Amino acid sequence: MSITCQCELWKDIRDEIRPLYIEHWKEMGLTGSELLLDDPKYAQTDNEGTLLVVTARDRGKLVGYFINFLCRHPHYDLFTAAMDVYYLDPHYRRGTNGLKLFSEMEKECKKRKVGLMLATARMDRSPGAQSIFSMLGWENTRLVFEKKVN
């Protein structure tokens, strides 16, 4: 079960990605909240060239993605890739599949002259992702706290 990873456009995958987003939301979403996929925002940023979508496919079938928003950081003179979401179908979370997806995302960031990549991993639900970030030399520099209000 080996995957291929590549950069794709939102407009080309938006219908195909929805079933994966639903499974992703069930696994990692904010408890008690519904999934609201802002397709117009994704389409807008895709058209502006500020959305980076890297997909994982098994013989053409979409099995994962890593999505970043690209922008100039407001505090530093750095072009930044700010993680939106990443997901790999649980059946593919073995071998080097996750590493391939994350590595391809990094490769695409380097092509775009990104100077800073920011990402999070749920401490309570994603030990595999934490391991991959460490293997790729990412530093754990921040804690993210979460509290739902109202």
Contact map, one row per residue, 1 for C-alpha under 8 A:
111000000000000000000000000000000000000000000000000000000100000000000000000000000000000000010000000000000000000000000000000000000000000000000000000000
111100000000000000000000000000000000000000000000000000000100000000000000000000000000000000000000100000000000000000000000000000000000000000000000000000
111110000000000000000000000000000000000000000000000000011110000000000000000000000000000000000000100100000000000000000000000000000000000000000000000000
011111000000000000000000000000000000000000000000000000011100000000000000000000000000000000000000000100000000000000000000000000000000000000000000000000
001111100000000000000000000000000000000000000000000001111000000000000000000000000000000000000000000110010000000000000000000000000000000000000000000000
000111110000000000000000000000000000000000000000000001110000000000000000000000000000000000000000000000010000000000000000000000000000000000000000000000
000011111000000000000000000000000000000000000000000111100000000000000000000000000000000000000000000000001001000000000000000000000000000000000000000000
000001111101100000000000000000000000000000000000000111100000000000000000000000000000000000000000000000000000000000000000000000000000000000000000000000
000000111111100000000000000000000000000000000100000110000000000000000000000000000000000000000000000000000000000000000000000000000000000000000000000000
000000011111110000000000000000000000000001100100000010000000000000000000000000000000000000000000000000000000000000000000000000000000000000000000000000
000000001111110000000000000000000000000000100100000000000000000000000000000000000000000000000000000000000000000000000000000000000000000000000000000000
000000011111111000000000000000000000000000000000000000000000000000000000000000000000000000000000000000000000000000000000000000000000000000000000000000
000000011111111110000000000000000000000000000000000000000000000000000000000000000000000000000000000000000000000000000000000000000000000000000000000000
000000000111111111000000000000000000001000000000000000000000000000000000000000000000000000000000000000000000000000000000000000000000000000000000000000
000000000001111111000000000000000000000000000000000000000000000000000000000000000000000000000000000000000000000000000000000000000000000000000000000000
000000000000111111110000000000000000000000000000000000000000010000000000000000000000000000000000000000000000000000000000000000000000000000000000000000
000000000000111111111000000000000000000000000000000000000000010000000000000000000000000000000000000000000000000000000000000000000000000000000000000000
000000000000011111111100000000000000000000000000000000000000000000000000000000000000000000000000000000000000000000000000000000000000000000000000000000
000000000000000111111110000000000000000000000000000000000000000000000000000000000000000000000000000000000000000000000000000000000000000000000000000000
000000000000000111111111000000000000000000000000000000000000001100000000000000000000000010000000000000000000000000000000000000000000000000000000000000
000000000000000011111111100000000000000000000000000000000000000000000000000000000000000000000000000000000000000000000000000000000000000000000000000000
000000000000000001111111110000000010000000000000000000000000000000000000000000000000000000000000000000000000000000000000000000000000000000000000000000
000000000000000000111111111000000000000000000000000000000000000000000000000000000000000000000000000000000000000000000000000000000000000000000000000000
000000000000000000011111111110000000000000000000000000000000000000000000000000000000001000000000000000000000000000000000000000000000000000000000000000
000000000000000000001111111111000010000000000000000000000000000000000000000000000000000000000000000000000000000000000000000000000000000000000000000000
000000000000000000000111111110000000000000000000000000000000000000000000000000000000000000000000000000000000000000000000000000000000000000000000000000
000000000000000000000011111110000000000000000000000000000000000000000000000000000000000000000000000000000000000000000000000000000000000000000000000000
000000000000000000000001111111000000000000000000000000000000000000000000000000000000000000000000000000000000000000000000000010000000000000000000000000
000000000000000000000001111111101010000000000000000000000000000000000000000000000000000000000000000000000000000000000000000000000000000000000000000000
000000000000000000000000100111111000000000000000000000000000000000000000000000000000000000000000000000000000000000000000000000000000000000000000000000
000000000000000000000000000011111000000000000000000000000000000000000000000000000000000000000000000000000000000000000000000000000000000000000000000000
000000000000000000000000000001111100000000000000000000000000000000000000000000000000000000000000000000000000000000000000000000000000000000000000000000
000000000000000000000000000011111110000000000000000000000000000000000000000000000000000000000000000000000000000000000000000000000000000000000000000000
000000000000000000000000000000011111000000000000000000000000000000000000000000000000000000000000000000000000000000000000000000000000000000000000000000
000000000000000000000100100010001111100000000000000000000000000000000000000000000000000000000000000000000000000000000000000000000000000000000000000000
000000000000000000000000000000000111110000000000000000000000000000000000000000000000000000000000000000000000000000000000000000000000000000000000000000
000000000000000000000000000000000011111000000000000000000000000000000000000000000000000000000000000000000000000000000000000000000000000000000000000000
000000000000000000000000000000000001111111000000000000000000000000000000000000000000000000000000000000000000000000000000000000000000000000000000000000
000000000000010000000000000000000000111111100000000000000000000000000000000000000000000000000000000000000000000000000000000000000000000000000000000000
000000000000000000000000000000000000011111110000000000000000000000000000000000000000000000000000000000000000000000000000000000000000000000000000000000
000000000000000000000000000000000000011111111000000000000000000000000000000000000000000000000000000000000000000000000000000000000000000000000000000000
000000000100000000000000000000000000011111111100001000000000000000000000000000000000000000000000000000000000000000000000000000000000000000000000000000
000000000110000000000000000000000000001111111110000000000000000000000000000000000000000000000000000000000000000000000000000000000000000000000000000000
000000000000000000000000000000000000000111111111000000000000000000000000000000000000000000000000000000000000000000000000000000000000000000000000000000
000000000000000000000000000000000000000011111111111000000000000000001000000000000000000000000000000000000000000000000000000000000000000000000000000000
000000001110000000000000000000000000000001111111111100000000000000000000000000000000000000000000000000000000000000000000000000000000000000000000000000
000000000000000000000000000000000000000000111111110000000000000000000000000000000000000000000000000000000000000000000000000000000000000000000000000000
000000000000000000000000000000000000000000011111111000000000000000000000000000000000000000000000000000000000000000000000000000000000000000000000000000
000000000000000000000000000000000000000000001111111100000000000000000000000000000000000000000000000000000000000000000000000000000000000000000000000000
000000000000000000000000000000000000000000001111111100000000000000001110000000000000000000000000000000000000000000000000000000000000000000000000000000
000000000000000000000000000000000000000001001101111110000000000000111100000000000000000000000000000000000000000000000000000000000000000000000000000000
000000111000000000000000000000000000000000000100111111000000000000111100000000000000000000000000000000000000000000000000000000000000000000000000000000
000000111100000000000000000000000000000000000000001111100000000011110000000000000000000000000000000000000000000000000000000000000000000000000000000000
000011110000000000000000000000000000000000000000000111110000000011100000000000000000000000000000000010011000000000000000000000000000000000000000000000
000011110000000000000000000000000000000000000000000011111000011111000000000000000000000000000000000010000000000000000000000000000000000000000000000000
001111000000000000000000000000000000000000000000000001111100011110000000000000000000000100000000000010000000000000000000000000000000000000000000000000
001110000000000000000000000000000000000000000000000000111111111100000000000000000000000000000000000000000000000000000000000000000000000000000000000000
111100000000000000000000000000000000000000000000000000011111111000000000000000000000000000000000000000000000000000000000000000000000000000000000000000
001000000000000000000000000000000000000000000000000000001111100000000000000000000000000000000000000000000000000000000000000000000000000000000000000000
000000000000000000000000000000000000000000000000000000001111110000000000000000000000000000000000000000000000000000000000000000000000000000000000000000
000000000000000000000000000000000000000000000000000000001111111000000000000000000000000000000000000000000000000000000000000000000000000000000000000000
000000000000000110000000000000000000000000000000000000111101111100000000000000000000000000000000000000000000000000000000000000000000000000000000000000
000000000000000000010000000000000000000000000000000000111100111110000000000000000000000110010000000000000000000000000000000000000000000000000000000000
000000000000000000010000000000000000000000000000000000111000011111000000000000000000011110000000000010000000000000000000000000000000000000000000000000
000000000000000000000000000000000000000000000000000011110000001111100000000000000000111100000000000010000000000000000000000000000000000000000000000000
000000000000000000000000000000000000000000000000000011100000000111110000000000000011111000000000000011001000000000000000000000000000000000000000000000
000000000000000000000000000000000000000000000000001111000000000011111000000000000011110000000000000000000000000000000000000000000000000000000000000000
000000000000000000000000000000000000000000000000001110000000000001111100000000001111100000000000000000000000000000000000000000000000000000000000000000
000000000000000000000000000000000000000000001000011100000000000000111110000000001111000000000000000000000000000000000000000000000000000000000000000000
000000000000000000000000000000000000000000000000011100000000000000011111000000111100000000000000000000000000000000000000000000000000000000000000000000
000000000000000000000000000000000000000000000000010000000000000000001111100000111100000000000000000000000000000000000000000000000000000000000000000000
000000000000000000000000000000000000000000000000000000000000000000000111110111110000000000000000000000000000000000000000000000000000000000000000000000
000000000000000000000000000000000000000000000000000000000000000000000011111111110000000000000000000000000000000000000000000000000000000000000000000000
000000000000000000000000000000000000000000000000000000000000000000000001111110000000000000000000000000000000000000000000000000000000000000000000000000
000000000000000000000000000000000000000000000000000000000000000000000000111110000000000000000000000000000000000000000000000000000000000000000000000000
000000000000000000000000000000000000000000000000000000000000000000000001111111000000000000000000000000000000000000000000000000000000000000000000000000
000000000000000000000000000000000000000000000000000000000000000000000001111111100000000000000000000000000000000000000000000000000000000000000000000000
000000000000000000000000000000000000000000000000000000000000000000000001100111110000000000000000000000000000000001110000000000000000000000000000000000
000000000000000000000000000000000000000000000000000000000000000000000111100011111000000000000000000000000000000011110000000000000000000000000000000000
000000000000000000000000000000000000000000000000000000000000000000000111100001111100000000000000000000000000000001111100000000000000000000000000000000
000000000000000000000000000000000000000000000000000000000000000000011110000000111110000000000000000000000000100001011100000000000000000000000000000000
000000000000000000000000000000000000000000000000000000000000000000011110000000011111000000000000000000000000000000001110000000000000000000000000000000
000000000000000000000000000000000000000000000000000000000000000001111000000000001111110000000000000000000000000000001111000000000000000000000000000000
000000000000000000000000000000000000000000000000000000000000000001111000000000000111110000000000000000000000000000000010000000000000000000000000000000
000000000000000000000000000000000000000000000000000000000000000011110000000000000011111000000000000000000000000000000000000000000000000000000000000000
000000000000000000000000000000000000000000000000000000000000000111100000000000000011111100000000000000000000000000000000000000000000000000000000000000
000000000000000000000001000000000000000000000000000000000000000111000000000000000000111110000000000000000000000000000000000000000000000000000000000000
000000000000000000000000000000000000000000000000000000010000001110000000000000000000011111011000010000000000000000000000000000000000000000000000000000
000000000000000000010000000000000000000000000000000000000000001100000000000000000000001111111000000000000000000000000000000000000000000000000000000000
000000000000000000000000000000000000000000000000000000000000000000000000000000000000000111111000000000000000000000000000000000000000000000000000000000
000000000000000000000000000000000000000000000000000000000000000000000000000000000000000011111100000000000000000000000000000000000000000000000000000000
100000000000000000000000000000000000000000000000000000000000001000000000000000000000000111111100110000000000000000000000000000000000000000000000000000
000000000000000000000000000000000000000000000000000000000000000000000000000000000000000111111110110000000000000000000000000000000000000000000000000000
000000000000000000000000000000000000000000000000000000000000000000000000000000000000000000111111110000000000000000000000000000000000000000000000000000
000000000000000000000000000000000000000000000000000000000000000000000000000000000000000000001111110000000000000000000000000000000000000000000000000000
000000000000000000000000000000000000000000000000000000000000000000000000000000000000000000000111111100000000000000000000000000000000000000000000000000
011000000000000000000000000000000000000000000000000000000000000000000000000000000000000000011111111110000000000000000000000000000000000000000000000000
000000000000000000000000000000000000000000000000000000000000000000000000000000000000000100011111111111000000000000000000000000001001000000000000000000
000000000000000000000000000000000000000000000000000000000000000000000000000000000000000000000001111111100000000000000000000000000001000000000000000000
001110000000000000000000000000000000000000000000000000000000000000000000000000000000000000000001111111110000000000000000000000000000000000000000000000
000010000000000000000000000000000000000000000000000001110000000111000000000000000000000000000000111111111000000000000000000000000000000000000000000000
000000000000000000000000000000000000000000000000000000000000000001000000000000000000000000000000011111111100000000000000000000000001000000000000000000
000000000000000000000000000000000000000000000000000000000000000000000000000000000000000000000000001111111110000000000000000000000000000100000000000000
000011000000000000000000000000000000000000000000000001000000000000000000000000000000000000000000000111111111000000000000000000000000000000000000000000
000000100000000000000000000000000000000000000000000001000000000001000000000000000000000000000000000011111111100000000000000000000000000000000000000000
000000000000000000000000000000000000000000000000000000000000000000000000000000000000000000000000000001111111110000000000000000000000000000000000000000
000000000000000000000000000000000000000000000000000000000000000000000000000000000000000000000000000000111111111000000000000000000000000000000000000000
000000100000000000000000000000000000000000000000000000000000000000000000000000000000000000000000000000011111111100000000000000000000000000000000000000
000000000000000000000000000000000000000000000000000000000000000000000000000000001000000000000000000000001111111111001000000000000000000000000000000000
000000000000000000000000000000000000000000000000000000000000000000000000000000000000000000000000000000000111111111100000000000000000000000000000000000
000000000000000000000000000000000000000000000000000000000000000000000000000000000000000000000000000000000011111111000000000000000000000000000000000000
000000000000000000000000000000000000000000000000000000000000000000000000000000000000000000000000000000000001111111000000000000000000000000000000000000
000000000000000000000000000000000000000000000000000000000000000000000000000000100000000000000000000000000000111111100000000000000000000000000000000000
000000000000000000000000000000000000000000000000000000000000000000000000000001111000000000000000000000000000111111111000000000000000000000000000000000
000000000000000000000000000000000000000000000000000000000000000000000000000001110000000000000000000000000000010011111000000000000000000000000000000000
000000000000000000000000000000000000000000000000000000000000000000000000000001111000000000000000000000000000000001111100000000000000000000000000000000
000000000000000000000000000000000000000000000000000000000000000000000000000000011110000000000000000000000000100001111110000000000000000000000000000000
000000000000000000000000000000000000000000000000000000000000000000000000000000011110000000000000000000000000000000011111000000000000000000000000000000
000000000000000000000000000000000000000000000000000000000000000000000000000000000111000000000000000000000000000000001111100000000000000000000000000000
000000000000000000000000000000000000000000000000000000000000000000000000000000000010000000000000000000000000000000000111110000000000000000000001000000
000000000000000000000000000000000000000000000000000000000000000000000000000000000000000000000000000000000000000000000011111001001100000000000000000000
000000000000000000000000000000000000000000000000000000000000000000000000000000000000000000000000000000000000000000000001111111100000000000000000000000
000000000000000000000000000000000000000000000000000000000000000000000000000000000000000000000000000000000000000000000000111111100100000000000000000000
000000000000000000000000000000000000000000000000000000000000000000000000000000000000000000000000000000000000000000000000011111100000000000000000000000
000000000000000000000000000100000000000000000000000000000000000000000000000000000000000000000000000000000000000000000000011111100000000000000000000000
000000000000000000000000000000000000000000000000000000000000000000000000000000000000000000000000000000000000000000000000111111111100000000000000000000
000000000000000000000000000000000000000000000000000000000000000000000000000000000000000000000000000000000000000000000000011111111110000000000000000000
000000000000000000000000000000000000000000000000000000000000000000000000000000000000000000000000000000000000000000000000000001111111000000000000000000
000000000000000000000000000000000000000000000000000000000000000000000000000000000000000000000000010000000000000000000000100001111111100000000000000000
000000000000000000000000000000000000000000000000000000000000000000000000000000000000000000000000000000000000000000000000101001111111110000000000000000
000000000000000000000000000000000000000000000000000000000000000000000000000000000000000000000000000000000000000000000000000000111111111000000000000000
000000000000000000000000000000000000000000000000000000000000000000000000000000000000000000000000011001000000000000000000000000011111111100000000000000
000000000000000000000000000000000000000000000000000000000000000000000000000000000000000000000000000000000000000000000000000000001111111111100000000000
000000000000000000000000000000000000000000000000000000000000000000000000000000000000000000000000000000000000000000000000000000000111111111100000000000
000000000000000000000000000000000000000000000000000000000000000000000000000000000000000000000000000000000000000000000000000000000011111111000000000000
000000000000000000000000000000000000000000000000000000000000000000000000000000000000000000000000000000100000000000000000000000000001111111000000000000
000000000000000000000000000000000000000000000000000000000000000000000000000000000000000000000000000000000000000000000000000000000000111111100000000000
000000000000000000000000000000000000000000000000000000000000000000000000000000000000000000000000000000000000000000000000000000000000111111110000000000
000000000000000000000000000000000000000000000000000000000000000000000000000000000000000000000000000000000000000000000000000000000000110011111000000000
000000000000000000000000000000000000000000000000000000000000000000000000000000000000000000000000000000000000000000000000000000000000000001111100000000
000000000000000000000000000000000000000000000000000000000000000000000000000000000000000000000000000000000000000000000000000000000000000000111110000000
000000000000000000000000000000000000000000000000000000000000000000000000000000000000000000000000000000000000000000000000000000000000000000011111000000
000000000000000000000000000000000000000000000000000000000000000000000000000000000000000000000000000000000000000000000000000000000000000000001111100000
000000000000000000000000000000000000000000000000000000000000000000000000000000000000000000000000000000000000000000000001000000000000000000000111110000
000000000000000000000000000000000000000000000000000000000000000000000000000000000000000000000000000000000000000000000000000000000000000000000011111000
000000000000000000000000000000000000000000000000000000000000000000000000000000000000000000000000000000000000000000000000000000000000000000000001111100
000000000000000000000000000000000000000000000000000000000000000000000000000000000000000000000000000000000000000000000000000000000000000000000000111110
000000000000000000000000000000000000000000000000000000000000000000000000000000000000000000000000000000000000000000000000000000000000000000000000011111
000000000000000000000000000000000000000000000000000000000000000000000000000000000000000000000000000000000000000000000000000000000000000000000000001111
000000000000000000000000000000000000000000000000000000000000000000000000000000000000000000000000000000000000000000000000000000000000000000000000000111
